[in-house]
């Protein structure tokens, strides 16, 4: 008799704090979940992704200047779709914190 187990994981990206600035520019966070069964890696498959209400707003500020957040939207990895990649966000300064656009 075999037993199948189904587990769900939830990853919430609340904010990103840049500690030391290597390069100014666009960044993304890649995440992947797997478990090791002796010598093989068994990857989890992402099946549901959602974004906050702030992320759905127009990517322009009140003075019509373009914000660089969400130039590249969130997506699954191209190889085997076992990794989730967040939308892009702009880092300009050392010790900068990005909250609402991840």
MARFINU-798363 format. One line per 5 residues: number of its first residue (from 1); their letters; for each residue x, y, z of C-alpha. Coordinates in steps of 0.001 Angstrom, whole numbers, plus 500000, padded with zeros to 6 digits. Each point is the difference from the previous one (the first is absolute). Layout:
% MARFINU-798363
NUM	A	X/Y/Z; ...
This chain:
% MARFINU-798363
1	XXXXX	500000/500000/500000; 501366/503417/499075; 499139/503296/501619; 500046/503237/498053; 500504/503260/501843
6	XXXXX	498955/503421/498748; 501579/503052/501649; 499368/503648/499278; 502429/502849/500628; 499302/503698/499894
11	XXXXX	502736/502574/499352; 499175/503646/500650; 502478/502668/498880; 499269/502960/502246; 503064/502153/499476
16	XXXXX	503594/499939/498857; 502757/501865/501810; 503206/500621/498141; 502927/499777/502443; 502914/500862/497751
21	XXXXX	499642/501328/496480; 502081/498089/497461; 498293/501341/496894; 497172/502452/499573; 497206/498614/497850
26	XXXXX	497144/497552/499677; 499877/496937/502249; 497796/496908/500250; 499692/497311/502675; 500054/496345/498924
31	XXXXX	498581/497353/502296; 499838/496230/499729; 498812/497354/502467; 501210/496415/499920; 500610/497067/502288
36	XXXXX	502874/497582/499836; 499093/496326/499723; 503324/498209/500524; 501822/501347/496938; 497210/501483/497867
41	XXXXX	498463/503450/500274; 496211/500064/499709; 498879/503498/499069; 496691/501557/500957; 497868/501343/497164
46	XXXXX	498534/503496/500469; 496325/499975/499069; 498588/503265/501338; 501483/503511/499958; 498340/503260/500988
51	XXXXX	501005/503637/500430; 498935/502749/502371; 497579/502778/499072; 502846/502554/499918; 501725/497947/497301
56	XXXXX	496980/500264/497713; 500124/503806/499925; 501341/501961/497078; 503834/500043/499984; 500067/503803/499802
61	XXXXX	500163/502420/502885; 497861/503121/500394; 502445/502156/498072; 499972/497516/497044; 503582/498879/500500
66	XXXXX	500595/496340/499287; 500729/497656/502927; 502296/497092/499242; 498079/497529/502154; 498268/497199/498117
71	XXXXX	501853/500411/496705; 500401/496225/500011; 496906/498352/501467; 500084/496968/502284; 500218/496641/498277
76	XXXXX	501102/496389/500308; 503493/498914/498999; 500461/499043/496345; 501874/496704/500482; 497512/497732/501743
81	XXXXX	497706/502517/501727; 501012/498952/503515; 501175/503451/501088; 498037/503186/500533; 501550/503345/499046
86	XXXXX	498578/503207/501441; 499363/503089/497935; 502904/502387/499598; 500618/502791/502469; 502432/502890/499873
91	XXXXX	502817/500332/502552; 501865/503305/499940; 501503/500527/503454; 501795/498050/502671; 497723/499058/502920
96	XXXXX	496896/500639/497893; 496783/498121/500788; 497461/499080/497326; 496598/499111/501452; 496898/500326/497931
101	XX	501152/498899/496576; 501444/496524/500613
